[in-house]
């Protein structure tokens, strides 16, 4: 009886873990030279954390019934500010502070539009997606910024260096922030408030939840995470470019929904999102190393998303019955 209760309670987490293990097993069979060697997994630890952190931030938005599709543009603007401040002052720490502040202000702008003016979040963030991206391109004159000197600074070693000359530091930061996000969502009153708002915003107001404040903080937090990821990417690549952030939209949303977060709000799991981002992160390498063209990648993305979402929908339907 207890085992059945555990299985029912953690069915989403178990399901997404099984999908990951099945994919890894499949790729190991199809491409043993790649997936039975350690090199590919070190590469994953360098790249997947960027998607994971963005997906974790978006999970908070979606469980509260909101949507933020402006984060790629916030990444571009915040990353530019980091590059500009670093080149002007030579201080990566000042650049980091300016970068995070920019992301938070951009997120607050999104929150004010949604909460203060009552614009639906998907509409508001479509507008700010163009606004923040356009501002970044105008400030940069459409030109990339080379910041190769950042590789000689201590902050590069701390955030994207190699621990024991093997493990990328961004993987450690990602793990720590995922644990913090899990604690906030599952063990803190703020997380309870967000889940309550996503489940029934009217009831949340009636029970005394400060809905407006929590929602504004939500968008500010997403802006902050987007800025931090852009900072990590700038450090990793030692460069900023006007299209920074483009290409993450599909990956991040796929990670969230494969991880079992409900598109209707009120339900989500940080663990599921993290595993979902790993699934998304290994697909392209698995497809190509298996001998298929890279054009198959999106088809495989779509198949996995449709299958996983269908399984979760059937699971919820069974629970209700």
C-alpha positions in Angstrom: 0.0 0.0 0.0 2.8 2.4 0.9 4.7 1.6 -2.3 1.6 2.3 -4.4 1.2 5.6 -2.7 4.8 6.6 -3.4 4.4 5.5 -7.0 1.3 7.6 -7.4 2.7 10.6 -5.7 6.0 10.6 -7.6 4.7 9.2 -10.9 5.8 12.2 -12.9 9.3 12.2 -11.6 9.6 8.4 -12.1 8.2 8.7 -15.6 10.6 11.4 -16.8 13.5 9.5 -15.2 12.5 6.4 -17.1 12.4 8.4 -20.4 15.9 9.7 -19.7 17.3 6.2 -18.9 15.6 4.7 -22.0 17.1 7.4 -24.2 20.6 6.9 -22.8 20.3 3.1 -23.3 19.1 3.6 -26.9 22.0 6.0 -27.7 24.5 3.7 -26.0 23.3 0.9 -28.3 23.3 3.0 -31.4 26.5 4.9 -30.7 28.6 3.1 -28.1 31.8 4.9 -29.0 30.2 8.2 -28.1 27.9 7.4 -25.2 30.1 4.9 -23.4 32.9 7.4 -23.2 33.2 10.1 -20.6 34.0 13.0 -23.0 30.5 13.5 -24.2 29.2 13.8 -20.6 31.8 16.5 -19.8 30.5 18.4 -22.8 26.9 18.0 -21.5 28.0 19.4 -18.2 29.3 22.5 -20.0 26.1 23.2 -22.0 23.0 21.7 -20.4 23.2 23.9 -17.2 22.3 27.0 -19.3 19.0 25.4 -20.5 18.4 23.9 -17.0 18.6 27.2 -15.2 16.3 29.0 -17.6 13.8 26.1 -17.5 13.8 26.2 -13.7 13.0 29.9 -13.7 10.2 29.4 -16.3 8.8 26.6 -14.1 8.1 29.1 -11.4 6.2 31.3 -14.0 4.2 28.5 -15.4 3.1 26.9 -12.0 1.8 30.3 -11.1 -0.3 30.5 -14.3 2.0 33.0 -16.0 4.1 32.9 -19.1 7.4 34.7 -19.9 8.7 34.5 -23.5 10.9 37.5 -23.2 13.8 35.8 -21.5 15.9 35.3 -24.6 15.8 39.1 -25.2 16.6 39.8 -21.5 19.6 37.5 -21.9 20.8 39.6 -24.9 20.4 42.9 -23.1 21.9 41.8 -19.8 24.8 40.1 -21.5 25.5 43.3 -23.5 25.6 45.3 -20.3 28.0 42.9 -18.8 30.3 43.1 -21.8 30.1 46.9 -21.9 30.8 47.4 -18.2 33.7 44.9 -18.3 35.3 46.5 -21.3 34.9 50.0 -19.8 36.1 49.2 -16.3 38.1 46.0 -16.6 36.1 44.6 -13.6 34.1 41.5 -14.2 32.5 41.9 -10.8 31.1 45.3 -11.7 29.9 43.8 -14.9 28.2 40.9 -13.1 26.4 43.4 -10.8 25.3 45.6 -13.7 24.2 42.5 -15.6 22.0 41.1 -12.8 20.6 44.6 -12.1 19.6 44.9 -15.8 17.9 41.5 -15.8 16.0 42.3 -12.6 14.8 45.7 -14.0 13.7 44.1 -17.2 11.8 41.4 -15.2 10.2 44.1 -13.1 9.1 45.9 -16.2 7.4 42.7 -17.4 5.8 42.3 -13.9 4.5 45.9 -13.9 2.9 45.4 -17.4 1.2 42.2 -16.3 0.2 43.1 -12.7 0.0 46.9 -12.8 -1.7 47.3 -16.2 -3.4 43.9 -16.4 -1.9 42.9 -19.7 -1.9 39.1 -20.2 1.6 37.8 -19.5 2.0 36.1 -22.9 1.0 39.3 -24.7 3.1 41.6 -22.5 6.2 39.4 -22.9 5.8 39.2 -26.7 6.0 43.0 -26.7 9.0 43.2 -24.3 10.7 40.4 -26.3 11.0 42.9 -29.2 11.6 45.8 -26.8 14.6 44.4 -24.9 16.1 42.8 -28.0 15.7 46.0 -30.0 17.3 48.0 -27.2 20.3 45.6 -27.1 20.8 45.8 -30.8 20.6 49.6 -30.8 23.0 50.0 -27.9 25.5 47.6 -29.6 25.0 49.1 -33.1 24.3 45.5 -34.2 27.9 44.5 -33.5 29.3 41.7 -31.3 31.5 42.4 -28.3 34.8 40.5 -27.8 35.7 40.1 -24.2 38.5 37.5 -24.5 40.3 39.2 -21.6 37.7 37.9 -19.2 39.3 34.5 -19.4 42.3 35.8 -17.4 40.1 36.9 -14.5 39.3 35.1 -11.2 35.6 35.3 -11.9 36.0 33.2 -15.1 37.6 30.4 -13.0 34.9 30.6 -10.3 31.9 30.4 -12.6 32.9 28.5 -15.7 36.4 27.1 -14.9 37.1 23.4 -14.5 37.1 21.8 -11.0 39.9 19.2 -10.8 40.5 20.1 -14.5 37.4 18.1 -15.4 34.0 19.3 -14.1 32.7 22.6 -15.5 31.9 25.0 -12.7 28.6 26.0 -14.3 27.4 22.5 -13.6 28.0 23.0 -9.8 26.3 26.4 -9.9 23.4 24.8 -11.7 23.1 22.0 -9.1 23.2 24.5 -6.2 20.6 26.7 -7.7 18.3 23.8 -8.6 18.4 22.6 -5.0 17.6 26.2 -3.8 14.7 26.4 -6.3 13.4 23.0 -5.1 13.5 24.2 -1.5 11.7 27.5 -2.4 9.0 25.8 -4.4 8.4 22.9 -2.0 9.5 24.1 1.5 8.9 27.9 1.5 5.8 30.0 1.8 6.6 31.8 -1.4 6.5 28.5 -3.3 3.2 27.6 -1.7 1.8 31.0 -2.7 2.8 30.6 -6.3 1.3 27.1 -6.5 -1.9 28.5 -4.9 -2.0 31.4 -7.3 -1.6 29.1 -10.3 -4.3 26.7 -9.0 -6.9 29.4 -8.2 -6.0 33.0 -8.1 -9.3 34.2 -6.7 -9.1 31.8 -3.8 -5.5 32.8 -3.2 -6.6 36.5 -2.8 -9.4 35.6 -0.5 -7.0 33.7 1.8 -4.7 36.6 2.2 -1.9 35.8 -0.3 -0.3 39.0 -1.6 -1.0 38.1 -5.2 0.3 41.3 -6.9 3.6 41.3 -5.0 4.3 37.6 -5.5 3.6 37.9 -9.3 5.9 40.9 -9.7 8.6 39.1 -7.7 8.1 36.2 -10.0 8.9 38.1 -13.2 11.8 39.9 -11.5 13.2 36.5 -10.5 12.9 35.2 -14.1 14.8 38.3 -15.3 17.5 37.7 -12.7 18.0 34.1 -13.8 18.0 35.1 -17.5 20.7 37.7 -16.7 22.8 35.1 -14.7 22.7 32.6 -17.6 23.7 35.3 -20.1 26.6 36.1 -17.8 27.7 32.5 -17.7 27.5 32.2 -21.5 29.5 35.4 -22.0 32.2 33.9 -19.7 32.1 30.6 -21.5 32.3 32.0 -25.0 34.4 35.2 -24.0 32.1 37.0 -26.4 28.7 38.7 -26.7 26.6 38.7 -29.9 23.3 40.4 -30.8 21.5 37.1 -31.3 22.3 35.8 -27.8 19.4 33.9 -26.3 17.9 32.9 -29.6 17.4 29.2 -29.9 16.7 28.7 -26.2 13.0 29.2 -26.4 12.1 25.8 -27.8 14.6 24.0 -25.6 13.4 25.7 -22.4 9.7 25.2 -23.0 10.3 21.6 -24.0 12.3 21.0 -20.8 9.5 22.4 -18.6 6.7 20.4 -20.2 8.6 17.2 -20.6 9.4 17.5 -16.9 5.6 17.4 -16.1 4.8 21.0 -15.2 1.1 21.6 -16.0 0.5 24.3 -18.7 -2.6 25.2 -16.7 -0.6 26.2 -13.6 -0.7 25.0 -10.0 1.5 21.9 -10.5 5.2 21.5 -11.3 8.4 19.9 -10.2 11.9 21.2 -10.2 13.3 17.7 -10.5 11.2 16.9 -13.5 12.3 20.2 -15.2 16.0 19.4 -14.5 15.7 15.9 -16.0 13.6 17.3 -18.9 16.5 19.7 -19.7 18.9 16.8 -19.7 16.7 14.8 -22.1 16.5 17.8 -24.4 20.3 18.4 -24.1 21.3 14.9 -25.1 18.9 14.4 -28.0 20.8 16.3 -30.7 24.1 14.7 -29.8 22.4 11.3 -29.7 20.6 11.8 -33.0 23.8 12.9 -34.9 26.1 10.3 -33.3 23.6 7.6 -34.2 24.2 8.4 -37.9 21.1 10.5 -38.6 21.0 14.0 -40.1 20.7 16.9 -37.7 17.4 17.7 -39.4 15.9 14.8 -37.4 16.5 16.6 -34.1 13.3 18.7 -34.1 11.2 15.7 -35.2 12.6 13.7 -32.2 12.0 16.7 -29.9 8.4 16.8 -31.0 7.8 13.1 -30.6 9.2 13.1 -27.1 7.2 16.1 -26.1 4.0 14.7 -27.5 4.5 11.3 -26.0 5.5 12.6 -22.5 2.7 15.2 -22.3 0.2 12.5 -23.4 1.4 10.1 -20.7 1.1 12.9 -18.0 -2.4 13.8 -19.3 -3.5 10.1 -19.0 -1.9 9.9 -15.5 -3.9 13.0 -14.3 -7.0 11.6 -15.9 -6.6 8.3 -14.1 -6.0 10.1 -10.8 -9.2 12.1 -11.2 -11.2 8.9 -12.0 
